[in-house]
C-alpha cells in the first residue's frame, strides 16, 4: 500500500491532496502502478452505520458523512458537479492504470491536469473564500465503505476528510474487469465556508465512545510517512479545528484504561512539516491491544483559546 499527501495554500484557499494506493503499488513521485491485493474480508459494521447499497461512490459518500456526523461535524451536500469531477478522475486512473492526482493531456480519459482545472471543467466555480481537496484510493475491493474507512485511517488523508469548513462533496468510482476499483472523493466550499466549529473549538477522532477502532496502522502506506523507519504502529488519534485556526499542543496522551501512557509521535505544525496549523495528531509507536478501552487527553490552545479534552474509545 502506498500513499501521498500534499498541501498548498494560496490566498484564502486550501488545496489538500491525499492519495491512498493499494498494497504492492510501485512507482515514484505522485503516482503508483497498482496491483490487485488479496481479497479483503468485509469489515463488521459499527452501531449506526449506514446500510450498504453496493454503489461504490454512494457508499463512500455516505461513510464519510457518517464519520463526520459521529464527531459533531456538519454533513456535506452531494454536489453533482463534484461527482462529475471525481468520476472523471477515477475513470482516467482506470484507463491509464495509474494512481495520481495529476492527469496528462492526451492520455485516455483526460479531464484536467490538476484538481482545480477538473473542478472548473465540471462547472464547479471557486470564489473567495474557498477551500477544496481530494482523496483517492485504489484497491481490489469494490466496497465504498472499505475505501472510505481506509482513507480515514491514513492520518494525512483524515486531515482532509474531516476539515470542518467543507460544504460539498462528490464521489466517483471506476472498476476494471478484474474488480480493481479506483475511488475519488472531492471536497469543497466556495463563496464562503461551511458552518465549521467556531473560534476555540475542536473535534476529535476517534470520537468519544467510538467502538471497533482498529488497533494497527501501517505507517508506510502514507507518503510522506507519518512515522519514518517504522511501519506497524497504533491507530492515529487526531484533533481538528477550522481551516483558519491554529492549534498549539501543550499535552497529548493516550493510555489503556488503568495503564501507563504510550510512547507516541506528535504530528503538529510545530513538529511536522506536513501537518498544517489547524490539526494535530498522535501516533502510538506500538500497536494497540484488541478489545481494549483507551483514554486520551489533549490540552492546548486554538487561536489562543485554552482547550482541554478528555475522551475514550475502544478497539476491536
Buried (B, 14 or more C-beta within 10 A) or exposed (E): BBBBBBBEEEEEBBBBBBBBBBBBBEBEEBBBEBBBBEEEEEBEEBEEBBEBEEBBBBBBBBBBBBBBEBBBBBEBEBBEBBBBBBBBBBBBBBBBEBBBBBBEEEEEBBBBEBBBEBBBBBEBEBEEBBBBBBBBBBBBBBBBBBBBBBBBBBBBBBBBBBBBBBBBBBBBBBBBEEEBBBBBBBBBBBEEBBEBBEEBBBBBBBBBEBEBBBBBBBBBBBBBBBBEEBEBBBBBBBBBBBBBBBBBBEEBBBBBEEEEEBEBBBBBBEEBEBBBBBBBBBBBBBBBEEEBBBBBBBBBBBBEBEBEBEBBBBBB
